[in-house]
Each structure stands twice: as C-alpha cells, then as structure tokens.
Amino acid sequence: MHTVRSKDGTMITFWKSGSGPPLVLIHGSTADHTRWNPILPELEQMFTVYAVDRRGLGKSTDAVKYCV
C-alpha cells in the first residue's frame, strides 16, 4: 500500500504490483481497489499496475469541502 497527498490534502491510497509499462486502474463509484483482484494476475504479467482507491473510498480519505 502506498499513499500520495493531493493538493487539497486528501490522502490517495494505491497498490503497486507487477512489472512493465505503467497501467493505472481506477474503479467505479461504489467499489475500491479490490475490484481488480480477479484480473490482477493477468495484468501483472505485462504491466506495473497501480490500483487506486478513489477519494473517500477504500483507504483513501476525502477533503472536508467534498464530504456530505
């Protein structure tokens, strides 16, 4: 698990696996990075995969002005 901080202070969490050219996977609005688990083994053979948790989902945080 890795994290980066966005300009507004939100911590964005991602998982890096595999090797090769980079491939960023971004899930839909109700999922998290585990959405990609069924296809990760195939993708990891050809790519360095970055599976991201979108802001406010999974392990990523959300900025105050975006919270409800």
Beta strands, then each sheet from edge to edge (+ up, - down):
strand 1: 2-5
strand 2: 11-18
strand 3: 22-26
strand 4: 48-53
sheet 1: 1+ 2- 4+ 3+
end
